[in-house]
Amino acid sequence: MRYQGRITEWKDSRGFGFITQNGGGDTVFVHIRAFGKGQQRPVGNELVTYELVNDEKKGSRAESVLYVGSRPAPARIELPRFLIPVIFAIIVAGIGFYGWQHFTLITTQVEHLVGSEPVLPHGATEGSGSTLPLSPTESSQLSATAKFECQGKRYCSEMTSCEEATFYLKNCPGVEIDGDGDGIPCESQWCGH
């Protein structure tokens, strides 16, 4: 059963005081621990509710003290200590899995751009370490693919080189950089002969 009263005496330096029940009567001892976590320290004269506990050695004392108008603090959920490393390991594993997925995605994109199958010379076997060098045109295309990306440019005046114009003509929709339709972009500005 909860009672209501007023803190009529408080000794903050010693952490205890006394509550006088509403309607008069005996004072009840109250210790600072009876207020629980998250509540302010009393200064005296506050209206409180409390539970009365009878201690055979020390007499009556107040427990579970709350200021009138305040709500009890929600119960804290305390995890067993052995769960903390388990939760930490799960978080680290999740971060590692995310990193692995990201790395795999990037590797797949690079393989798609470069091509995952090496070109082997006639008679060479895979693993022998010999591949055909790329032609200058293939090297230029690979370099352009790695350097440029479609960023909404549409006209020759927005390009910075023949290499960029060629990339845009081959890879980006909506460009207007090959007026005569011969497959050579920006002939009068960047890719003229």
N, C-alpha and C positions, 0 to 999 in steps of 0.2 A: 504494500500500500504506500502511496506517495503522500507526503505532507507538504504544506506550504508554510513558509516562514520568512523572517528577515534576518540577515546577518547583522547582529547587534554589536559584535565585537570581532575585530580581525587584527592579528599580530603578524604582519607580513614578513618581518625578519625571522620569525620562527615557523611560519607556514601553517598556522592554525588559527581557529577562532571559534565563535559560538553563534548558533542560530536560535532565535526565539520563535516558537511556533505561533502562527496566527491565532488570535484569541487568547494569547497568554499561555502561561505554563512554564515548565522547566526549560532551561536552555539546553541545547544539544551540541556536543563537541563536533567540529568539522575540521578535517585535515585537507591540505591543498590537493592531495592525491584523490580525494573524493570528487573533484571537479572534472577529471578526465582530460584527455588531450583535446586541443583546439579551443578550449575556453579561456577567457581572460582570467587573470588573477583577481580575486575580489579585493576591494578597498574598504568595504564596510557599508552597511545600510542597503545592500541589494536585496531584492525580493527573489526568493529561490524556492524550488521544489526539491524534495529529497526523499530517500527511503531511510527508514529508521532501522538500525541494526543494534542488537543488544549484545555487548561483549561482557562476559562474566567478570573479567578482570578489570576492565576500564569503564564499564557502564555503557550507556547509550551513546551512539555516534551516528552522524549522518553519512550516507553513501550515495553514489549516483546523483550528485547535486547538479541541478541545471538552473540557470537563470530563467525567471519567468519570461515567457515569450520566445525562448530559444528552443530549437529542436535538438534532439539527441544527435550526436555525431554518428554518421554511418559506421557500421562495424568494419574494421580494416580486415582485408583478406591477406593473411600472411602465408606465403608459400613456404613449404618445407625447404630447408637449405640445399638439399640434394637436387632440387629442381632448377636452381639458378644456373649451374653449369650446363644443364641439359638445354634450357631455353637459350643460353648464350651460344651453344653449339648449333642449335637449329637456325639461329639468326646468321651465324657465320656460314653455315652450309647454304642458306638461301642466297646470301650475297655471292658466294662462290658459284652457285648454279646460274645466277643471273649473269655473272661475268663470263662464264663458259658459253652461255647462249649468245651473248653479245659477240664474243670472239669468233664463234662458229658462224654467225651471220656475216660478219666482216670478211672472214676467210672465204665464205661462199661467194660473196659479192666480188672479191678480188679475183677468184678463180673464174667467175663468169666474165669479167672484163678481160682478163689475160688469156683465158682458155686453159682448161685443166689438162689437156693432152699435149705433151711435147711433140714437136715434129722431129722424127728420127731420120738420120741419113740412111740411104740404101744400105742394107746389110747390118745396120747397127741394131742392137737389142736394148730393150728397156733396162735401165740400171747401169748401162755402160758409161753413162755420163756424157755422151756426145749428142748434141742436138744441133739442128741447123740454125744458123744465125738468122735473125729477122731481116727482111729486105728493108731498104730505107723507107719505102712507102708504108710497110707494116709497122716499122718502128715509129714513124711519124704519127700514124693512126693511133697506136697504143699510147704514145706520149700525149696526144691530143685528148684521148679519152680520159686519161688520168688527170690532165690539167684543167679541162673545161667541163662545165655542166650547163644544162639549159636554164637560163635565168631570165627568160622573157625578151631577149633581144630579138629584133625582127629585121633590122635594116643594116646595110653595109656600113653606114656611118656610126653604128654602135659597136662594130667589131674592132679589134685591135691588131689583127693579123690575118693572113691567108689561112693559117692553120686553124684559127678560131672560126673563121667563116666556113671552112670546109666541115669542121665538127658540127656547127649549127645546121648546115644544109643536110647532112646525113642523119642527124640525131634529134633535131628539135622541130616540132610542128609549128606551122604558121609563119615561117620566115619568108621574106621577100627579098632574096639576095641572089637569085639566078634568073635575071630578066629574060635572057634568050633561051633558057631551058636546056643548055648544053652540059649541065652537071658541074660547071666551074663557077663558083660563087664570086661575087664582087670583082669581076674582071677589070673594071676600070679603076678600082681603088687598091685592092690588095693582091689579087691573084692574076694580074695581067701578064702576058708573055713578053 
